[in-house]
Amino acid sequence: MSALRYAGLGDTDSEDELPPGWEERSTKDGWIYYANHVELKTQWDHPKTGKKKRIAGDLPYGWEQETDEKGQIYFVDHINKRTTYLDPRLAFTVEDTSDKQIIRQRYDGNSSALDILQGRDLSGKVAIITGSNSGIGFETARSLALHGAHVILACRNRTRVSEAIQKILEEWHKAKVEAMTLDLASLLSVQQFAETFKARNLPLHILILNAAVFGLPWQLTRDGLETTFQVNHLGHFYLVQLLEDILRRSIPSRVIIVSSESHRFTDLKDSSGKLDFNLLSPPKKEYWAMLAYNRSKLCNILFSNELNRRWSPHGVTSNVLHPGNMMYSNLHRSWWLYTLLFSLARPFTKSMQQGAANTVYCAVAPELEGLGGMYFNNCCRCLSSQQSQNQVTAAALWELSERLVQERVGSPII
């Protein structure tokens, strides 16, 4: 049985296994070295891979370093109520890339949100996640909360969000999770949410725009806009504007937007090449649910890119992502065809934990600190569609969104 398993941490990756007679140790400043008990020597390079490694940051959430009566350092896991003289961070070492320009991709489509967060302590971080009472949003909230973040679940349905919070608290009773009411189909509700949050005088390090609707029959919101467009884009746009000052005070802060690969199958411009409002919020006779969803997802990427262009100089970055293909969630509840398609595709889909991995990666990955304006799939940067990279369209959508909000709330966005 390996020392790591004895410490309750599981085995290391196969490529990191040491030959017989070797031991992994760490220096006080976090560098890893290797002791060869057969030849009685030490070295910095891994005996198999030749890589240099260092400990990945702070102790995992729930762990504390203590010193015994002999002056030896040991580690206490308060969550699982166990102690060990083995530094738990040895399970989460990372390759030293100080002399390299390319960061090795450590995660992929099979990684889970909890994989991304191994060894991370998010104590002191405050995150807001919209649409987080189920599906990917819930797994995102749960994963961040189980690693010490203060997570606010911003949802419309009070009953369901209360149930979601209870599930998290049953798993870890000290988790900092709470609910706040947010209905993205109402600009007034968005405004009230922002005012309530501002009154708390909390920082905001991570804002995850996860909520979305799909497959709805045509209907207008109380603000007179097509529902898919307002919930998936405009409501989030207004929320971000209202929280701008808090995000700037909390730098470095991140805005993460959940989009979809379906953004590739549509456009927002008319025959003359200009942004067309009737494509964003179409009349009933021109409405098709799938197309409305695709357009809203294209809006997400355009918004993220323009947001990053405007705010990244002030320490607020924005990235956008695709969570995975055909994952089961409450998005399907309004359309029977999606339920049928999912039943056929289910053997090839991700779990909710895997779907949340991309969101969590964009929210906490150290290598993304200060970086934005990117699109991620399977925890890897990739190119979005040409339409989504059009800076003129992105700026036009921003200006149109400002105008639509101002016309309905009666005052400029500040």
N, C-alpha and C positions, 0 to 999 in steps of 0.2 A: 504493500500500500504506500503510495507516494506521500511525501510530507504535506503537499498541498491538500490532498484528500483528507489526511489526518486533521488538518486545520479546518475542514468543512468547506473547502473552496473548490473541490473538483480538480480533475487533472488538467494539465496544461495542454496546449495544442501539440499534436504529434511531432511537428517540425521542431518544437522546442524541447523535446525529451533529451535528457542528458545521458551520456554513456555511463556504464557502471563505474562507481567510484568517484563521480563528480557531484559537486554540490553548488547550488546557486546562492549567492549572498549579496547583500547590499551595503553600500557605504552610507554614512550619515547624510550626505548630500544627494542621495537618491540614485547613484550609479550602480549598475549591476556588475559583479565580477564572479568568476567561476573558480572553485577550488578543486584541484585534482588530488584526492587523498592517496592515490596509488603512487604518483610521482612526486607528491608533496610540493606542488607549485600552484600558483594562481595566474589568471589571465583575464583580460577585459573582453576578449572575443568569445562568443559562444563556440564550444568545441566542435559542434556539428555545422552550424549555419555560417559561422564567422561574423555574425552580426553583433554590434554593440547595442546594449539596451539600457534603459533607465526606468525608474519607477514612475508610473503615470499619476502624478499629482498628489492630492491629499488622500487621507485614509477614506475608505468607503463609508457611506452613511451608516451610522450606528456603531462604528468602531472608535476606540479611544486608546491612546498610548499611555502606558503606566510604567513605573519602575519598581522592581521588587526590593527586598531588604538587602540584597547583595549588589544592587546597582544595575542589575540586568533589565533591559527594556523588554516588556511583554505587551500584548495587545488584547483588548477586551472587546468582544462582540456583544453589545448590550441587547441586540434584537434576539439573537439565538442563545444568549446567556452561556457563552463559552469563552475560554481564554487560550492563547497560544503564544509561544515565543517567536513564531514565524510571522514576519511582516505580511499581512494579507495583500499588500500591493504587489507582491512578487507574482501573484496570479494575473496581474493586469499590466505587466511591463510593456513598453512600446519601443520600437526600434528607434535608435538615435538617428535623426535625419538632419542634424545641424549642418552637415556638409553636402546635402542633396537639395535639389530644387523641386523634386516631385515627391509628394506625400503618398505613401503606399496605400492603396485602397484596402481597408481592413474589414469592410462589411459588404454584403451583397443582398440579393433578393431573398435569401434564406435566413438572414439575420432578423432577430426580434428586437423590439424596443428595449427589452431588458438586457439583451446582449450589448446594445450600444451604451447602456448606462452602467455596465459592470465597473465597479471601483469608483464611481463618481459620487461625490457628496454635493448636493445642490442646496444645502442649507443657506438661507438668506436670499435665495432667488425667488422672485414672484412671477407667476405665469398666469395669463388669462387664456382660456381655450373655449372658443365658441362651439356649440353643438357637441358637447362632451358627455352627454348622459348615456351614450351607447356607441357601439361600433368602434371605429378607429379613434374617434375623439375621446371615448372613455378609456381605451387602452393607453392613449397618450397621457391623459390626466393621471391615471393609475400609476403608470411607470414613473412619471416625474415626481409624484407625491411619495412613492415608496423610496425615493432617493433624496428626500428632504426638502424638495421645493414646496413653497406655499402656492397651491393651485386653486384658482377660481374657475369654477365650471359655469360658464355663461350660457344659459339655456332658457327656452321658452316654457317648457313643461315642468312645473315645480314638483309634481309628484315623481316623475321619472328621474329628475336630477337628484332628489332626496334619496331615492333608492340607490342611485349610482354612488353617492357619497357614502352611504351605509356600507356598501360592498367594500369600498376602499378601507374604511375604518375597521371593518371586521378583519381585514387582512393585516393592518398595522394601525393600532389604536391611537398612535401619536401622529399619524399623518395630518398635515395641515391642508385640509380641503374644505371648501365652502361653496355655496351656490349663490349666484346673483341672477336675477331675471333679465333676460334679453330676448326680445322679439325683433328679428331683423326685418320683418315685414312691416314694421312701424318705425319711422324715423324718430317719432316721439319717444318710443321705448329705448332706442339707441341713445338718445340724448339723456334720458333719465338714468340709464345704466352708467354712462360716462360721468355724470354729475355725482352719482352715488359713490363711484369708485374714487373719484378725485377727492371727495370729502374725507376719505379714509387716510389720506396722506401716505399711501404706500408707494414704493417704487414699482416699476414695471420693466422687468428684464426680458420677458418673452411674451409675445402676443401671437397666438396661433389662431388663424382664421380658418377653421375647419368646417363650420356649419354649411350645409347645402341642401337644396331640395332638387328632386328629379322626377320627371314623369307626371307632373301635375296637369290637370285640365286647365285650360286658359282661365285666368281670373286676375283681377286687379287688386292691388293692396289698398289700404285706406289712404295711401298717398297717391293713388291713381296710376301706378306703374305695374307692369306685368310681374307676377310674383317671383318667378325664377330669376329674373334679372335683378330685382331688388334684394332678395335674400342672399343670392350667391355673390353679388358684386356690390351694389350701391350701399346696402346696409353696412357692409364691412368697410367700404370706403369712408363712410361718414364716421364710423367708430374710430378708425385710425386717425382721422383728422382731429377728432375731439380729444384723443389721448396723446397727441403729438408732444405737448409740453412735458408730460410725465415720461414718455419714452426718451426724450432728450435729456431729462434730468437723471435718467437711470443708465446712461451709457457706460459701457457698450451694451446696447439692447438690440433685439432681433424681432422682426416681423416675419412670420412664416405663413405662407398661404397654400392651402391644399387645392390643387388644380386637377387636371386629368389629361391623359394622352388624347382624349376626344377633342381637345382644342385644335388638333391638326385638321379636323374635317369640316371647317367652316371659315368664314371671313366676316368682317364687320363693315365692309365698305360697299358703297353703291357702285354703279357702272362708271361713275366719274372718278372713282378712287377716294371719295370722301367718306368719313365715318357716318353711318346711317342710323339715326335714332330708331327708325321703324324696324331695323333688324335687331336692335337691343331690346326694345319693348314693343313687340308687334301687336297690331290689332288682331282680334279673334280670328278673322278669316285667313290670316297669314301665319297663324301660330302652329308650330309642331313641337311637341314636348322635347324630343331628342335634340332638335336643332337649337332650341332655347337653352338647353343645358350646355351643349357644346360651345355656344357663343358666350355663355357666362364664364366658362372655364378659360376661354381665350381672354376674356376681360381680366381674369385673375392674373394671368402672366403679364399682360400689358401694364396692369396696375402695379404689380410687384417691381417690374423693371423701372417704371417711372418713379415710383416711391424711392427705390434705392438711388436713382440718379439725383433726386432732390435732397434726400435726407442723409445719405451715407457720409457726406462731408461733415455732418454734425454728430456722427457716431451711431446712427440708427441704420442698420442694414436690413435688407429684405431679400428673401429667397422664396422660390415657389417649387412645388413638387407634385409628382404623380404617385399616389399611394400603392397602386397595384391594380391588376385587371380583374373586373367582375367579382369583387369581393362582396360577400353577403353583408348587408347592412340595412338600416331603416330607410335608406334612399329608395329602395325598391317598393316601398309600401303603397305608393300611389299608382303603380303600373303593373298589371298582371303579366305583361310580356317580359318585363325584366325578371320577375320571379321565375318564369319558365326558362329563360336564357341562363339564369344562375344555376338552376337545377342541372342543366346539361353541362355547364362549365365547372361545376364545383370541384371535381377532382384535380383541376389544374390551377386553382386559385390559392391565394395566400390566406393565412390565418389573420385575425385582427391584430395580434401581436406583431406579426411580420409587416402588416400594412402600416402600423404605427411607427415602425422602425425609421422610415424615411423622414417622417415629421420630427421625431426625436433627434435624429442625426442632425438635421438642419438647425434644430433649436439649441443643441448643446455641444456639438463637435468643436473641440478647441481649434482645430485647423481651419475652421470657418470664421473665427473671430475677425471682425472687421471686413469680411468679404460678403458681397451681395450681388444682386442682379443675375443670379444663376438659376437654372432649372435642374432638378434632381429626379432621378429614377433609380430605384434599387441602391440608394445611398451613394450614387455616383453622378457626377455632373454630366449632363448631356445637352444636346442642342434641341431647343424647342422649335416650333415651326417658323418659317420666314415671316409670316404675318405677325406672330407674337413678338418678333424682334424689331418691328417697325417703330422707330422712335417718334415719327410724326403721328402715327396712329395712337401711340401710348400717350403722348402729350394732349392730343385731341380728346381722348377718352377721359383723361384727368379733368380737363376744362369742362367737358360736358357733364361729368359727374358733379363737379362743384356747382354748376348752374342748376342742375336738377334738384340738388339738395337745397340750395339757397331759395329756389322758387317755392319750396314746400315748407321750409322751417321759418322763412321770412327774414332771415338775417344771414350775412356772409359767414362762411366757415372761418373760425379764428383758430 
